Amino acid sequence: MIKKYYLLSPGPTPVPESVLSAAAEPIIHHRTPEFSSIFMETVEGLKYVHQTKEDVFVLTSSGTGAMEAAVVNLLCPGDKVITLNGGKFGERWGQICRVYGADVKEIILDWGEPFTKEQLADELKANPDTKAVFATLSETSSGTVYDIQGYGEVVAKTDALLVVDGISGLGATPCPMDEWNVDVMVSGSQKSFMIPPGLAYIAFSPKAWKCVERSTLPKFYFDAKKYKKNLEKRTTPYTPAITLIIQQKKALDIIKTMGLEKLFEHHRILGDATRAAVKAIGLELLSKQPGNILTAIKVPEGVDGIKLVKTMQGKYKAYIAGGQEPYKGKIFRIAHLGYMGGFDIIIALTALEMTLSELDYDFETGKAIKAAEEILKENWE
Ligand SMILES: *Cc1c(COP(=O)(O)O)cnc(C)c1O
């Protein structure tokens, strides 16, 4: 049989054909009016997705580079920060802040457990000298979406900043930066933005910019002031990833044509269908607050979770994601993020059913597909 490759992971995600082929065009020079106009249209599109009137800066790095950029541009050594760690990526905020000498109050949550705005308000009351709260919109390791709107309400009443890792969530689930009082938003190209890995985005509120002006942490490549100065001249401080920016402009055109609301609804439908499907065959979700970006599913008792992922990827070429430590072998993750159609989850679910029956899990074949199909059919337009 022809073994076709199916990318079903929460990053990188599939890229539309018209966006892929744009990478085959001859390279143009970046210090030209022609590139500048493409670049500025890209920035406008990014502002649309961020739902902000502030500048969005384009960095040549993976998403973690933008996380580091947030830390080095906002803080001074010894600054107290709160980091919310409900999984691998929330944990990363704490790691970066510690490397740069911040005084980190890390709140460790069970994976998939919510953290309420009231809990955050209590933490801020107990730590009134907090300079920034570092949170995650969509914790990709656990498939959880947190209450950024609520955190924004709470943090806006203090002198602290709310810094949000929107790397898998932004563009797939609502998080209007300005309206929800997010002070810094970071994101990355290979999740919901429908292009390959290699670009990261960062935007600052006016409140955050005051901290940028005061920040004394060392920085060079990621110095936000340089990006701001150069954006005023319609360019970037260093050679941009020209091809990726051209691809991002094309992908943003697709996103704008569809409209953010429709895109959120699309992810909602795929999320609903995936959740209904796995529940229909007796599987459980890891998260108590699952997002529409990906679904993290517990490996049922008696099934070897490592083998499950190996079979799906190796035999069926259905590249879902496994669990990250300490959930390796205990969960697996099906993404419904970025440029995925309704039938892409059917592929994931078919491969899952075939794998589960091979691993002797007791269930009725076809039931997951049927449950997903019903939701897709109801919502198809
Ligand atoms: C993917 C991801 C990251 C890391 O991004 P890289 O591009 O791998 O550096 C950080 N946070 C979240 C929530 C992610 O999904």
The ligand as a Gaussian input file, in Angstrom:
#p B3LYP/6-31G(d) Opt

LIG

0 1
 C        5.075000      24.648000      20.647000
 C        4.937000      25.443000      21.889000
 C        6.004000      26.144000      22.451000
 C        7.410000      26.016000      21.960000
 O        7.589000      26.496000      20.742000
 P        8.885000      26.138000      19.889000
 O        8.444000      26.669000      18.573000
 O        9.068000      24.656000      19.912000
 O       10.021000      26.867000      20.474000
 C        5.787000      26.920000      23.570000
 N        4.569000      27.000000      24.124000
 C        3.513000      26.328000      23.631000
 C        2.188000      26.454000      24.311000
 C        3.661000      25.534000      22.503000
 O        2.613000      24.861000      22.012000

